[in-house]
Amino acid sequence: MNDINQRDKLPREEPAPAPADQGSPPAKGKNNEEYTWGMACHLSALAAFIGIPFGHILGPLVVWLIKRDQFPFVDAQGKEALNFQISMTIYAIVAFILCFVLIGIPLLIAIAILDLILVIVAAVKASTGQSYRYPLAIRFIR
């Protein structure tokens, strides 16, 4: 009985709150909508993979133009998605030209796989409210 009373008198430690960038869900309301549109900027680039010509550029461009004034996060992520997709287009054109010396075919495949993976990573990060900067992107739009 004495042990029970002593345990009750000990100070209790409260668990520390989880940091916001460690996977906690985004706040409800405007931020959640902002993150969803930021994610849409990245995911709309996958339109090229379903056969829409220049969909990888047109998708992010449309989302960015519609929502950039409303949400600063969408403005930043839209620019990032556009810069990356324009860069990937330039890299693909160079790889296509290199197809005449046979090295371009594996390069085109690698570019497509890299594009797909990085778009998915960026969309996941944006859905949690984290800004994502693509590697290998040339910053055309600032």
Buried (B, 14 or more C-beta within 10 A) or exposed (E): EEEEEEEEEEEEEEEEEEEEEEEEEBEEEEEBBBBBBBBBBBBBBBBBEEEEEEBBBBBBBBBBEEBBEEBEBBBBBBBBBBBBBBBBBEBBEEBBEBEEEEEBEEBBEEBBEBBBEBBEEBBBBBBBBBEBEBEEBEEEEE
